[in-house]
């Protein structure tokens, strides 16, 4: 099967590629800046949903499309854009992507109605897709292996910090000056990140343009989708994100209502809980070493379910503690599933990862929209029930994988016994 792997380091001639010095600070800071900028933009309306509902006179389900449209467009576009990065270059595609995303961000505050805002957000999400489609390949080509892990960690940290900062910033700015000014503030923050990226990101030394090969891409994708293990990992990642998308899309509505009645700024500050996810993602590798992949998934599912149950209590302390558990469980499950994807394939790793991202952001869109509809219909309890159903499905997949692994081990042991038996 042909391998179309955008994550494989390119070679230049027959000699060793001229890597920059290990731990190149310019590349690290450039990727941190672009990660912060794009993920601040991607979820910029999430903390503003109650304000959008009030201003436009729409339901939570309708307002949630300002988030879901962006993540859905990203999911659809990440795979084809990964192919374009093979032809036109990682740095160039990231530059165009972040420029378009920031340009749209500067226009968003002028949106006259919800429909226009949703359409602009969809285009923005499609533009943002160029960043995850190119970033890992750019790092793997331009840095020595000894510096790669730290650089990827810093890029992921930029994503996390950007997503958190965008939500907190919009919450507090909206509290004083309205949601339009809040979106402008995020646009200016992203513009700063884009400028830093363009100034610091060095030209590619090890990139070799490749012709567009859609047929080879289709064959590689078809092969990945035909792999039962990868399908299970994609489904688990999507289901975890259904839960996470539903909870963080809807929790703002719950907290601005009775009995909590929090301000928009305080609701935005709730997203600082994302820092818990950074810690649980880092710990996931150690937990997998002790419990194994499926054991870690069981732990993540149980932790997330416990957080959902705790969030039902009509106490702000209980709700915040529930969000901590939900966030910790989600990030541990996501880190386990996503890292297992690249370890489970021997070729076409970039496409395997892109398919995971597609499933992941499809889950975000589905969870945000369905969770908001459930909340509008029957309140927080309905959203939690929907999230628990998604977790039950993830648990069922994991149980099936566990039983399958047990059967395969028994069959292997039986085959070994037969082989070892004397004639």
C-alpha angles and dihedrals in degrees: 000000000000114000118224101184118168090184098062117105114251123229128224113214116312098307128089112278115261099245117190118243114299112271093020102199095205093058093043094050093042093054092043089053096048091045091052092047098048098042092046085058097042095063098025095122097046096089090042098057096106090050092048091050091051096045098045096032094236136137124259089253092056094045091048089068089075085071100030094051091057096047092043092052090048090052092051096045104040095083099048091043090053086060092050090053087060090058104036104026137264098255093047094049093047091049093051092043097052092042092054092044092051092045090055090045090059090054097045096083088062095057106132096203143009095262092057091047092052093048092050090048091052091053089047092052090051090053093048089055089076091070100061088036091062111019101081093045091049092052094045091052099043104039133061114251090249090061098039101084093053092046093051089047090053091049091051089047088054089053092051096044091046093051092048096042093049092054095045093045094050091048095055097039091049089052091063107024109016136258096289092059089045091057090048090053091054090047091055091048090051091047089056091050091048092051091049090050094050093048096046106033106098122219114270114265099180104038119116116189114239127200118255108265109184094164093054089046091052091050092050093048091047090052092052093047089050091059110096094205093053091047090055092049092049091050093049092049090049093048093049089051091048087061095044094045092049095048098047094041093053105031092081090060091051095049096049090053130072134319091027103034094182122176122251090252094053091046089053090051090059087078090073082086084080086083087072087062092055089057095044091048090054091047094049093082092055092046091051088053089058104033103023126236097293093042090054091049091052089051092048093049092048093048092049092047091050089052092051091051092048092050090064091071113102093235127102091219091053093047092050091046088050090052090052091054093044091050094046092048094046096050092045091051093044093048091049095048097042095047090048091058095064091043091052098059132064097195137022092034094158091054091046089053092044090054089051090052090050091053091043095054093040085058090051092052093045095045095047094050100040092041091054092047090051091050092049091049101044111355134247094325090063092051091050091048090053091049092049090052089055090049091049089054091050089049091050091053090049092049090050090051091049093052091046091052091050091051092048092050091051091048091049091049091049091049091050091050092051092048092049094048116106116255 
